[in-house]
Amino acid sequence: MKKLAILVMVLLVSSITFSQKMIARAGEIKFDATVPGAMDEVIGTNKTVSSIFDKATGELVVQAMVKSFKFKSPLMEEHFNENYMESDKLPKATFKGKVINYDAKAGSYDVEGDLTIHGVTNKVKTKMTIANEGGKVIISGVFTVKLSDYKLEVPALAKKTLAETAKITIKLPLENK
């Protein structure tokens, strides 16, 4: 009987811990490296971003497959994958970090961690908004990255169209695991 009571307690504790993790399989990241005033927009959107958020610890992991970014122009998408991101060799972009002082309330939070793009990892810190909507937690925000920090060089011919910095917009609709 004692063993059964211990087993029940372990299962209860593990289910409470388990329920703290939330996942998203259809998050969205928008990559915008458009030069202001340029005729062509350099905007790619990925709507198959996966992520895990642990409400108990604030830990956040986000993963995007590079080839899943879609652009208006098939040629731009090809250049993005082959010439810049080398998505056959480096297929993923990831973020592993933490929401600082997360207290389960909606609001603006500092988020910091390691962002890996094109095989290069850099520490980043930004503000994200966390909202609670119908049982979901929505994490969203915008931050800017310098392409050269990730060994992504803008050739002279592309400088009229492709900016040296990119605005990254993220939206993660997370549900209980």
Helices and strands as residue ranges (DSSP letters): H 2-18, E 21-34, E 43-54, E 59-65, G 66-68, E 70-71, H 74-79, I 80-84, E 92-99, E 107-117, E 120-133, E 136-146, G 147-150, G 156-158, E 162-176
